[in-house]
Structure formats: C-alpha cells, structure tokens
C-alpha cells in the first residue's frame, strides 16, 4: 500500500511542480487535479460510481484469493503424489475455484457496467458545457484565443481523453489497487519472510511503471501539438480550395503539411521506444524477482519449514499484486492524458467572459426608446491592442431616427456597430442606450432589442424557416411568413419547391446573395427590434437584388432607431443624420443636403469620389424589374454559384472584424440525413486487400524484419517462463541436497530470461513504431495530396467539407497503421508464443495437453476481454460525435451571429439532440462490455478447476507425473496469456479496415480536373485570346439547374470584357469555367485557339490572376500571402513592386510589423479594402496574362474602391481582363460589355452603343440606376 500511495504522491507532487513551472515554460503540460474531473457528476453518477467501486474492489480481490487456492492445489498435488485418494483432495480445492468464479463474475460486471455508463454520461455533459461556454464567450475571445479548428479538436478529441480518464479506467484502477492490497495481505499472512525479500524488487517495478507513464503522457502531448498544426493546414487549405487552386498552391500546402507531419512522426517513434523500454524493464524486474524467490524459497523450505505450496502462494500473491501496479500504468497515463485535456477545457468552462450573455444580472426595462450615444469612446481590438481605432469618439443618435455612418474602409464604421451590439466594450468612455450605460443592461435582453443585418449574412445549415425563427423564441409559422413578406422574401420562397422548408446549405450556399440577405432581414424583422443595425447590408448585391433588399429595409426602418454603415452613398442620402468618420474621429455630421453645402467637406469629397461612379452607380437597378419571374428562377442558379463562390471565400468585410464569419450553423436537420449518409453505397468503399496496404509500408521492410526478430523473442519468453516455473515447483518437492543445486540453476535461468526481455521488448517497440509512424505519415500525405488536387466541384459536396476531411486524415490514417506494421508484429509474436507453448506441453504430457487445449480458448477469451478492457471499450465515441461536432463547428464559426441573435440556447438544444444517439449507444456498450467482462472471469476460474481435476485423474492413473501436470498447465496458460494480452492490444482491425477503405477511396478517386497532372501542352507565348463556344453547363451538385445553355463569347487579347447581369445569371460561372474549377457539359473553351482542357492545368492557372469578391487570405504574414502568388518564392523586390502596383505598399508599411503583420484566420485582422489590395498584389505577382476580376470591388466603400479600382486599372493594362461587376462605374470603360441572361449572352458591345439601344437590357440597367440616384 505504502508504495501505491507513494506513487500517487509522487505523481501529484510532480504535477504541482509542473504547474508552478508552467509559467516559465509553456511546453510543460498543465493538468487539473483528479477529483476535479468529476465536478460535473449528478446523483445518479454518484450512485453508479459507488456501485462500480464496490464491484471493482470485489473483482480485484479475486486474484489474490486465487493465489491462495493455487497454493493449496500445489500442496495437494505435491504432498499426495503417491496417495491413492489424490482425486478427492484435489476435487475439494477445485470446488473452491468454482465459488470464486461466480463471485468474480458478478463483481466484474458491476465494475465495468457502472463505470462505463457514468463515464459516458459525465463526458457528454462536459461536452455540452464546453460548447455552451464557448458560445457564451465574448467575441474578443475568438479573435485572440481560439480558432474553430481548435474548438472542434477539443470537443472531439479531448473529451474522449477525459472520458477515458473518468470512466472504466477508474474502475480498472480500483480493481488493480484492491488486487495490490489483497495480494500483500495474503502474502504476509502466509509467509512474511519470503514476502519481505520479494518486496525488495517492488520499488524497481514501480519506478519502471511510473516513469514510463509520465514520459508517455509528455510525449503524447508533443505529438498532439505537432499534429494539431498539421490539422490546421488541412482546415485552411480545404476551406479556401478555390484560392489554392487558382494560385496553384497545392504543392506548397502539401509541403507545409508534410513539415508538421514529420514532427508528429518523430514524436511517435520516441513514444514507441519509450513504451517498449517501460515494458521491457518491467518484465526484467519481474523475472529477476522470480529468480530471487526460487532461490530464497528453497532455503526457507529447508530451514524454516515452509512447504512448496506456501512458497508459490507467496510468490504469486506478491507478483499478481505488483503486476497489478504495473498494469495500472495505462490507467495512470489515461488519467494523465485526461487531466491534461481537461485542463484547457475546464479552464474554458470556468472562464467568465467580460461580456456575458448568460448573465441574468443587469437592467431590463419595459421597453427602450432607442436613443443611442457613444460618449468619448476609446477603443482598440483585443487582438491588436496597440492600434487604437477610436480616440475619444462621440456620436449621438436620437430615438427613431436613421443615422448613416460613412467613411473610408478601416475608419471604424463597423466598429461602432460592434460596440452597440456589445461584442466588445470600449477601453474608456461609454456606450449609452436611452442614457443608460450598455454595461448596465442585461446583455441578452438588450441584444434582443437590437437587430443586426450584416454584409455577409450568416445562415445556419438548416431550413429557411428555422433560419428566420432564430430571430424569436417560439415564433409561429404565421409570424415567420409575415416577416418574410416584409423582407420581400416571401415571393422567392414560395417559388422554391419546398417553400419555407428549403435547406439553405452549409453557410447558406444554396441561396443567392440577395436571397440570403432577405432571409437575414426577415430574421431581424421577426425579432422586432427597437434598434436596427445595418452593416453594409446591400453592398454585396447586384442592382436588382439591392433594390429589392433596400425596399425591404426601408419598410422596416420605420419608427426604429437605425444605424446604417454603407459605402454606397445612394443608400445613405435619406438618412436623418449622416456622420462622416475618418480615422476613428467623426469629422462631419448633418443631413445629406446640409453636408453638401460645404464643397470642401469630407462628405462632399466622398460624394465626388463616387460621382464618377454616380451617374452609373445607381443605374444598375430595375433592368430586371420587367422580368421578375426570371429572377426567382435564377435565384436558384445563383445559389449554386453562391455556393461556388462562398465555399472559397468566407469572411470579408469592410471592417477589420466584420460580423461575419461565414460558417453555417446547422439547425434541426443537416442537409444530408445522417442515416442516408452511411447507408449510401458511396460511404462503403470496397474492402482493401492487405497486400496493397503492406505495399505502402514497403520502404520499411528492413526495419520490420528486425522488429519481427525481436517480436519472436518476445513471444517465446512466456512459454519458456512456464517451463522454468513448473521445474521450480517440482524442485521444491525434491530431497534437500538436489533441491539446493537445482534451485540455484533455475534462478539463474530466470535472470537470463529477464535480460532477454529487457533487450527484445524495447527493440520491438522502436522498430514497429518507426515503420508504423512512417506509414501514417505516408498515408496522410498521399491522401492530402490527392484531396488538394481534386476538382473544385468535389468540395461542393457536403461530405467533403474541411471538417470531415480533416477528421478522415487524422483518425483514419492512425487506424490503418494498426493493420500493417503493428499487425505483423502481433502476428509474429503470437505465433512464436503458441508454437513454443504447444511444443513444450505435448512433450510433457499429451493427454493433459489435449484436455487443457480444449479449455484454453475460454482462458483466451478472458485474457482478450481483460486486455481489451485495459485499453478501454469506449474508443468508438469519437466517430459517433462527428455530427454533433459539426453543429459546434458551425456555431463557433459564426459566433457573432449566434451572439447577436442570442441563439446560444438554440444551438445547445440542437447539439443535445445530436448527442442523444451517441450517449445511448455508449450506455448500451457499457452494459454489453460489463457482461462480457463478468463472464470471462467466471470462465477463467472454472477452467483452472477443470484442468487440475483432470490432471489429478492422470496422476492417479499414473499417466503423468506431478511435474508434468504443472509444466503442461503453465506452458499453455502462459502462451495463451501472451497471445490474449497482445492481441487485445491489437487494435480493432474492423475499424482499421473501414478506415483503410475510406482512405483508399480518396487515394483512388481520379480527380476530374487534376492540377498535379503534368500532361497537356503549354504555349510558348500567350496572347490571351479566349473564346467560349456553345458552352452548356450545370453545377455538378445541382444537376437540375441549367446555368448556361449554348453560350458564346469571344474575349480578345489585351481587351477588357465586362460581364453584367442579374444575380444568378452565371456571370461568375464564366470565371469558374475559365479557371477550370469546372468543365462545361458541352461546348469548348479555347485560349489562343487551343482547347483549355488540352493545356497543362497548372500552367493554365498560372496564366490567370483571379481576384474575387471575398478574397481568402491565409493565416500567415502579409509577405507570405503575397508571395503565395508565385508559389512562395518571390523576392522582396517583386513583392514590393506588386504591392506598389496594387496600392497596398503604403498601408502595409504603416502597420506596426509592416510586411510581417499576421493577417489572422481568413485575413480577419485587415479591413475589406486592405484585404482586397493584398489579394490583388498576390494576383499581380504571378504577372498573369489574363486577369479575372470577380466583383473585386463590390464589397468596398467609396474610398477603398477608388484606391482598389486605381490599382486594377493599372494592372489591367495590356492584359486580357474579364470583369464581373454590379457597379456600372467599374465597367464603363470596358472594351466589350456582355449582358448575361437566362444562360446566354443577350447583348454585347461598348457602353456607348449599348446605352443607345432602345429598351435594351443594358440601357434599362443604366436607366434604373439613374432614376435611383436622382430620387
């Protein structure tokens, strides 16, 4: 016992030391105290834990009692060797074995079942609480602390570790502990002298076991960090696959990924070696202990009148109890891992955010008038505390009026909105509503009074109806309808086949921009807020959608205090006050007409800036009025388009942190029904022949061979041990002088065995770990390489979202390792054990060998279940929770929307629903495992009883000697013990097979459009003549909607072609086809007269520079982001030249770290205009012949737009340029303007010619804008 406690104390003092040092050294693993893991148990759990503990103690005492019976048995044999009624004597003892069997079985069932069930219950509770807390955190927390990937990893990975640490492993630990204590008590009662001598070996054993557990825990966390970094690469790459494809960044992503994998691989090898060292040293100590016991035991028999049975009883008792300590190592390491995992989770769970949505304290009034005032506000974003956004900013907005904020990008317009929503608190100064400081209100209540519509509305992955319902708890369908009517959304919703129940797709990608925006507005209307915040609510829309959305907004702005942030001054003119913000100061304030009076004022300058755009800017509307129906028909085409754009571009906004992280939050049902997902044949790839896997491990053959030799040695150890043991027992019943001599010999043999173990086991561990980790690395790399080179359409399928693929790469690759290297080691070792055991047994006594052999499978079952238990039955939890983690993923991604609509409860509700299935499955599993465990114990002891009874019969009839009985018994039980012990370590091959199939499914899939394919021609000189002939196209994910029917378009070298048309008409699709993200269903696209399908894909993409509406930047420095255009190898001079062309050099040099500024996840630390310019620099640096501008300026305000447009104009010189735009100002100067409608080009020509066609499509587009601008 003392040793046991010492061990625990050593561990705790270690942890304290660790946590105190962790300050200086972040790499140290921080943990929580063990009892703290159970801080979320309820009374049922308490009861289960109590029952489980009682069962575990009972079960633990089984083995020490068995050693007692074993001693009796040996004595009965040894002293009655020549006694005629030997069978009676033995039967008595055998019956005791049967009683023991029944008791152990029941206890074992209680132990496993109770602990598993309670572990499942508590860990699912922790998962829920963690998500709840994450959702509760203030927005600043997400800017600084957490990325979506990390949250998911915690929820799926860490909770499994925690569950392992508080479930059956605890039962196991208690069981082992009671075995330990019981064994010692029996040993000291039976023969204290021998027990004391045996004890001298214990400290060694304990040290070996404990040090291993500690080291493994540390190693594991190192591997996890390396792997976490690799997972992040996957997330970023797949999340921005269009950008990666367009910049041919596949190679770069792969080499990046490989860099982190290599670290993880090294950690894995170390882990394998250390584990081997540990086991090896433990075996060495055990065998040496036997050597000592045999030698000293023989002395005691001679001098102290002990008998052979007592010696063996004491030896076994001490060994089982010390073994149980050794076996506690996995439990210990599980506890360590669980405590480390819990540290971060619990820290988060306990984190009370400064701005707390769950906090019931704070004022709630009957209602508010909606008067808003910012008084002397000082503010900087938590992620960049040095850069002050506001220095003493003040602004007052009277109740019921509309205030518009205008100004340059990055001037702090959207920040005002973040402050009113209380996403952040100002560092000084106050934000007042109705004269009361915002901090004094109850957050939920005040957010309930504020409606937010942002530029990139975030929809959750569920039906339109559910999305609108986020606005109000328990809204009726009537209310939802009414809100949709008001938002001008009812029309298009009714046209959809499922109406309100239509799914919007992940992030709302199935809807066009205008449709999404109107759903978001309906959601805000349903809330019936007193204060309405519109952050660029129409900027990303084309004219027709903008007009409709604007109308909807005008209707709902009545009688509410409205704050508008806008670029387009047209949307602002009717505001009651207009505030011009510049560099965090309000420089002017007044109505449109007042501000225009000062021709030198900031507002007038902004207007002048836009004037250029103005005549055309507002021309863009109406054209489509005539054709309302076609709008909603196209809406769905736009949807697919929206999907294709937004997949690659998720966040983008004018403000540094705009409120939009476009991640859908699945609600209710996800697009793909989970059952359907698994039952589809697609999910069950064909089984993979082992040959093919083995082939992947081919480079490691020499390593595997050396490993196998070590494995053979390891396998033979136990059967040999059986021989030595039975010989030793026989020695104890020999005459004194022989006994002395033989005992010495056998004890030396035991020592030799120990040395062999100490060499072979670490060797095996090291070599197999090396082969295995290399295989994992190779598979992950192959897989990722394959995924990165898939055609873009493949990612449109929700089964290939970044989350799912990330999970596949991490989990599946690891399980595959189990099938090859590890399986081989296992097999060799088991074969060696079995052969050795059988040979020894049959030589000794074939009759008894046959009898025992028939019973052995029963022992095997026991050993298997036992070891399986050591590993833990609950490994399958992870996959079960995948769906639930998708919910979390989406919620965390769109945290601002969740916060703004106080939807935390809703998300939790949904999450709980998704978790019900897995939790029940876990409970069921607990009961099943418990039964198995109980039965196996019962069988074990019954087999012992039978074998000895049979042996007694054989000795009685003279067919065997007493020594032979034990030799057969030990040789076979030891062999079966070795086999079962190792095979249970053998990971679940079934799971590994499925994983292998899923991985080869990816590896074998031929990418339809493969950038890594080097075939195809390249042109020596690109002129940039592009032609689309008779192109028809549908998006693969929505085959029912025709985007192009027979489209023809010629784009001449060095000319600029602008595509205009309503939203959903397929303008951006042209760009997607030119980049070969998709191939047309029929028709051809040529570049300089060569079909682009014939050209080398990578080369083709390098000729084109794509700048899209929502540029995706990677979480890296600005320099790295720009160099990405040249696959990462651009010189400093090239980078600066590119940024100067892109008008970006100035703002970058102005940042504190200049080009080394990290842009944040998805570039969120830069404002929209800044991001856009970095993206343009990235496109320029590849000096493309063809520029593709997909709405490159639509999401910017006037000032940034001018700067960016300037940059674009410079870049477009001498290049073939395709522009997709809403705003006419950006396209007036194009050489050809093509109007796309219903999947064909209806008009083309220059601005001057088109504008004069009476009733032409283009003319009416222009007409519409002019009327809007004079209004």
Secondary structure, DSSP 8 states (H G I E B T S, - for coil): -HHHHHHHHHHHHHHHHHHHHTTT-TTS-----GGGGGGG--HHHHHHHHHHHHHHHHHHHHHHHHHHHHHHHHHHHHHTTT-TTHHHHHHHHHHHHHHHHHHHHHHHHHHHHHHHHHHHHHHHHHHHHHHHHHHHS-HHHHHHT--HHHHHHIIIIIHHHHHHHHTHHHHHHHHHHHHHHHHHHHHHHH-HHHHHHHHTTHHHHHHHHHHHHHHHHHHHHHHHHHHHHHHHHHHHHHHTHHHHHHTT-HHHHHHHHHHHHHHHHHHHHHHHHHHHHHHHHHHHHHHHHHHHHHHHHHHHHHHH---HHHHHHHHHHHHHHHHHHHHHHHHHHHHHHHHHHHHHHHHHHH---SS-TT---SB--S-----EEEEEEEE--GGGTTS-SEEEEEEEE-TT-EEEEEE-TTSSHHHHHHHHTTSS--SEEEEEETTEEGGGB-HHHHHHTEEEE-SS----SSBHHHHHHTTSTT--HHHHHHHHHHTT-HHHHHHSTTGGG-B--GGGTTS-HHHHHHHHHHHHHHHT-SEEEEESTTTTS-HHHHHHHHHHHHHHHTTSEEEEE-S-GGGTTT-SEEEEEETTEEEEEE-HHHHHH-TTSHHHHHHHHHHHHHHHHTBTSSTTGGGHHHHHHHHHHHHHHHHHHHHH-----SSTT-S--------SS-SS-HHHHHHSGGGS-----HHHHHHHTGGGHHHHHHHHHHHHHHHHHHHHHHHHHHHHHHHHTS-HHHHHHHHHHHHHHHHHHHHHHHHHHHHHHHHHHHHHHHHHHHHHHHHHHHHHTS-HHHHHSGGGSHHHHHHIIIIIHHHHHIIIIIHHHHHHHHHHHHHHHHHHHHHH-HHHHHHHHHHHHHHHHHHHHHHHHHH-SGGGHHHHTHHHHHHHHHHHHTHHHHHHTTTHHHHHHHHHHHHHHHHHHHHHHHHHHHHHHHHHHHHHHHHHHHHHHHHHHHHHTTSS-HHHHHHHHHHHHHHHHHHHHHHHHS--HHHHHHHHHHHHHHHH---SS-TT---SB--SS----EEEEEEEEE-GGGTTSEEEEEEEEEE-TT-EEEEE-STTSSHHHHHHHHTTSS--SEEEEEETTEEGGGB-HHHHHHTEEEEESS----SSBHHHHHHGGGTT---HHHHHHHHHHTT-HHHHHHSTTGGG-B--GGGTTS-HHHHHHHHHHHHHHTT-SEEEEESTTTTS-HHHHHHHHHHHHHHHTTSEEEEE-S-GGGTTT-SEEEEEETTEEEEEE-HHHHHTSTT-HHHHHHHHHHHHHH-
